[in-house]
Every structure is written in structure tokens, then in C-alpha cells.
Amino acid sequence: MTDEIVVIPGDGIGQEVIPAAREVLAAVGDFEFIEAPAGDHVLESEGEALPQETFDLAASADATLFGAAGETAADVVIPLRRAVDSFVNVRPAKAYPGVDALRPETDLVFLRENTEGVYGGHEHRLTNDLSTLTRVITNSASRRLARFACDYVEEGEWDGFTVAHKANVMRETDGRFKSAVESVAEKRGVATDDALMDALAMHLCLHPEEYGVVVCPNLAGDMLSDLAAGLVGGLGLLPSANLGPERGLFEPVHGSAPDIAGQGVANPSATVLSAAMLLDSLGYEDESEAVHAAVEAVLADGPRTPDLGGDASTDEVTDAIVSRLD
């Protein structure tokens, strides 16, 4: 049976990089693509940024490929992650040959808890002077992430993983997260170390080679992976996978980039690498490896988009990747 992939370009450069990734997917497999609307422009035209039909498609398709949302990101991305019941956000950050990276030795993977923390949506305006945000951490979500992390490092032959936290200050919430994750890892026989997230940010800049897989609460995973993007050449190189028990939502880490939207110069690499993660999740391991290899070859040899010091267009880079797959 043909796998069904929902594609949601969204806003800004999402309209340019999603067609690029779709072209790459079509070059390696026979998929049924269903395009669905979401984002700022949909809010303007339909009165809601994420139509129910788009949510339902993501909730039932084999996989979803998403570009970016602008001002409506919180109204689009977080519900889409819930649509696929995503509990972990996998964000690799790797330096590639040929790319002018600040730290070319960087090869990291962030496993970010994807359901709670400060992104749980529990915000309240109590008075004209006071607003609150409730941070939620549960044993169940933390242990679920830990089980995934143990499987991930065992399958990838990593030595173990680092737990990022701020339990010295957020004793109850991050203390619970750290304790729950470490207890699962101990029972599984998986080695762990831990690091205060602020100190880890500094150490990643100085010695990224000392780290491999980093397990994070929601906000910390978001921030630390963006920091890592600066080590490897920018957000145009970071893919991600929001994984649930049966399906996933795959998206580049970069946003809608309104400053370059419509110019045809957006770097499609992060979205194409997200498509490679999509392929792997559906069991197309050889095709996923082929796409990874094609992207790496183009990053090494060119052509390159302006963010990487080149002058190529999105279409030219996409064509070069597809040609490597022939």
C-alpha cells in the first residue's frame, strides 16, 4: 500500500523548501502526497491558522512534512505535534564537510520532551500587572522520553546520554525530570551523566565533541539545539522529527524567515534532511541513507545557497540533490 504523506508548506520559506523536499521524496519512492493549509495566511483567509481538516489529516496520515509558521506558530506547530501524539522531538546538529562551521567537530542529537514543560500552554493574565506561566513536569512523560532515549542510544551504538536540567534551582520540576530519566536509564543499564543546562550551553560552545546525545526538557531542548545550529553553520542545516507511537511530524528547525521569503534563495537542506528522517521512520532505511548522502555531497561540493556563502537558488540546490539520487 502506498504511504500517505501530508505536506503543509505553511508560511514564508516553507512555501519554497517543502516543494523541494517533496521533489526529493518523489525521486526515491512512490508516495501519495496530500497538501494541506496552515499558517498566517490561512488565519487571514479562513479565520483559523490550523483548520480542523489539516489537523485531522496529520492525525491519520502515515507521516506529515511541515515547513514553517510565522506569527501563528504556537497555534499551528504545537497542535500538529499533538495530532501525531508526539512525545519526543529528535533534533540532530551535525557539522558537514564543506560547510564553514564554527565547530566542525560537532555531532550532536537532542532528544527533547515534547508534551509539557513551559510549552504546555498554561498561561494566565491575572491582572493588568501580573501574568503567570505554569510549568508541568510528570514522571510518566519523563520516563517515556527516557525509554526512547535508551532505545535510541542502544540502536545507534552511543555510549549513553547526557541529561540537561536546572534542578539546582527548579528543584521540584527539573528534579523530578532528572530523577525519572536517570532511574529508567539505570534499570536499562544505560550510562548517563548530567549537566546544568546553562553550563551545558557554554561547554557545547567550547567542547561539543565531548557530547553526543542530550536528553532535555521541552524549553531547554529548543534553546540548546538552536545554539548548536550556530556551531554547525546555521539553522538551514537542522532537521527534526516529532515522533509519536504510530506516526510523526517532520519539520526543519528554522522558521518562516520572512526576510528572504519569496526570493528563491532559502536553503532546502534542513527540510530535505527532515524528509530523510521521515523516510527512516516509515522503514525506508536505504532511501533515507541515500538522501542523507546526497545532501552531504551537495553541501561538500556545491552548489550552495547564500546562507552558506554561495549564490545558488533553492531550485538549483534541490536539482543537485536529486541528481545525486539518480
N, C-alpha and C positions, 0 to 999 in steps of 0.2 A: 504494500500500500504506500502511496506517495505521501511523504511527510508534508504537513501543512505549516507554513511559516507566515506569521503575521508581521508585516513591515509597517512601522509607524515613523515616518520621517520627522514629524514634529516641526520645530521652528529653526530659523537661521540656517546654519550649515548642515543641519540634519537633512534638509532637502537636497543636499549635494552628496553627502557621504553615504547615506542609506542606499541610493541607487547604485553607487559604486560597489558597496558590499553585496547588494543583490546580484549584480552582474558577476561578481566572483563566485557566489554560491551557485548560480546557474551554470557556471563553467565547470563545476566539479560534481554536480548532482542534479537529479530530476526532482524538483520541489514544486509544490503548489504555493504560490505567493498570494497573500491577501493584504492589500493596502488598506490601512485604517487611519482616520484623522485623530489628531490630538494637538494641544498646544495653544499658544496665544491667539493665533489667527482663527482657531476653531471657537475659542471663547467669544471672540468678536462677532463671528457669523452665526453661531448656534446658541450662545448663552451659557455654554459649559465647556471647560477646557478638555475634559475627558468624557466623551459621550458613552452612555451605557453600552452601546453596541461594540465600541472599541474595547471596553473593559471585558465584555463577555467573550469577544474573540480571543483576547490574550489568555483568558481563563480556560479556554477549551482547545486552543491550537497546540501543536507539538512543541513549538518554540516561538518566541517573539523577538524581533530585532527592532530596537528603538534608537532614534537619532538624538534629539535634544529638545528640551523645552526652555522657553525664555522665562518671563515673569511668572508663568503658571507652573513652574517646575514642581512645587510642592503638591499641586493639585493633579499632576499627571504622573510623575515618576513614582511617588510613594504608593498611590493606589494601584499602579501597574505591577509593582512588586508584590503587593498583596494579592493581586489577581492570580499570580502564579504560585502563591503561597511560599514566597522566597524567604528563607531564614538565614541565608548566608550570601554575602557579596564577595566574590572572588576577584581580586584586583592584582594582576601581575604588573611589576615595574622592572623592566629589563633594559639594559643598555645594549644597543645593536652596533655591530661593526659598520663603520662609515658614517655614523652619526656623531656629531660633536657633543659628546656627553660630558657633563661636569664631573661625574664619577663613573668612568667606563667599566668599573668592576662591579657595578650594581646588578643584582639579580635577586629580586625580592618578590614575595607573594603575600598580600594582605588578605586575611580572612576576617571579614567584618560582619558582626552580628547585625541583622537586617530588619529586625521587627520592633525593637524597643529603644531604650536609652532616651536621649532628648529628642529623638525624631518620632516619638510615639504620638505626637500631636496633642499633648495635654497642656495647652497654654490657656491662660485666662487673664483678661483685663479686669481687675477687681475694682480699681478706682481710676481717677484721672492721673494719679501719681504712681500707681502700682500695677505691675503685671507679673505673673508667675509662670514658671515652666516646671512641670513635674517630670523627674527622671525616673523611669521604670526599669528595674533590673530583676529578672526572675531566675531561679535555679533552672527551671525547665528550658528556657531559651538558651541560657549559658551552657548547659550540658549538651543540648542539641548541637550547638556550634562546636563544642569540644569534641563530640563524637565525629563530626565531619572533619575537623582538623586532624584527628588521629588517623582516620582513613586516608586523608589527603597526603600526609607525610609518609605513611607506610607505602602507599601506592607510588609515590614519587621518589621513594628512597631517600627522603630527607632524614637528618639525624634526630629531629624533634622540632619544637617550635617555641617562639617567644610569646609570652603573654604581656600585652601592653595594658597599663592600668594607671590609676591615680588613687590607689587605695590608702595612701598615707593621708589624704585629705577627705576623699569621698569614701569614708570607711565602711559605711553600710552598703552602698550600691556597688562601687568597684571592689570592695572587699568581698561581697557576695559573688561577683563575676569571677574574680581571680580564684577564689576558693573552689567554686563549682567547676571551672575549667581544669584546674590543676588536679582535682580529685578524680575526674574522668580519665585524664591522661595517666595518672598514677596507676589506676586499675588496669588500664590498657598496656602499661609498660612503655609508654611513650615519654621520652625525655622532654622536659620543659625548663626554660628559665623565664625570668620576668624582668620587666623594666618599667619604670615610671614613664608615662607617655611623653612628658615634656623633656626629660633627659634623653629618651629614645630619639626624639626629633633631632637633638644635637648630635648624638652618636651616629645616626644614619647619615648625616651630612659628612661626618669625619671618617667613618669607617663602615660603609654599607656592606662591605664584604664579610663582616662579622655576623650578619643576619641573613636568614633565609625566609622562613615562613613566620609571619607575625599575626597573632590572633588578637582581635581588637573589639572593644565595644563600638557601638554604631558611630558616634561622632569622631572618636579617635581614629577609626579606620578611614573615615572620609578625609580627615586632615592629613594623616600621615602618608596616605597614598598620593595625595596631591603634592606633598613635599617631595616624595620620591620621584614624581614626574619631573621636577626640576633637576634631579640628579642625572636623568637619562636623556634629556633633550626636549622635554615639554609634554603637555597634555595630549598632543596629537599622536602620542605613541602608546597611550594606556587604554587597553580594553578592559571590560569587566563582564562578569556573569552573575546574575541574580538567580540563584538556584533554589528550587523547591523540590519536594519529593518526586514529582512527576514531570515537571516542565520548568523552563527557565525564561528569563528576560535578559537579553544581551544588549549592552549599550557601551559606547565609548565614554570614558570618564569626562572628556571635555564637554563644555556646554554648547550653547547655540552660537556663540562667537558673532554677535551682531556687527562687529567692526569689519569683518571680512565676508559676511554673508552676501551671496549673490555675485561675488567676484570670480567664482570658479577656481579658487586657489586653496581651498580647505584641504588639509592633509587627511586622506581617507584611511591611513594605516590603522588607527585605533579602532575604527569601525570594522575594517576588514579582519583585524585580529579578533575582535568580538565575534565576528561571524565564524572564525575558526574555532573559537570556544563553543559556539552553538553546534557546529558540526561534531565536535568531540562529544558533546552531551547527548547527541542523537545516535551515537555509535559509529560515526563516520571518521574513525581514527586516522586512517591513511589519508583521506581527503583533508582533514584538519592539519595534519603534518605538512601536506603539500602546500596548503595556503600559507602556513607559517613560513615555510622555506621560501616561497615566492616573495612574500613581504620582506623577509630578511635580505634576499638577494637584491631587491629593488632599493631598499634602504642603503645597502652597501655600495651599489654600482650606479644608482640614479635611474631615472630622473627623480628630483626631489622638489617638494613644494617650498614656498618662501620661508615657512617657519623653520625649515631645516637648512636654510642657506641656498636653496635652489630657485629656479624660476619656472618650474613646471606647473601645469594646471592639475586640478583634481582628475580630470579625464585622462590626461597623459600618464599620470601615475597609475591610475586604475588599469589602463590599457597595458602598461608594462607588467603589472602583476598578473593579469590574465594571460599575457603572452608567455609568462614563465610556467603557466599551468598546462600549456598545450603539449 
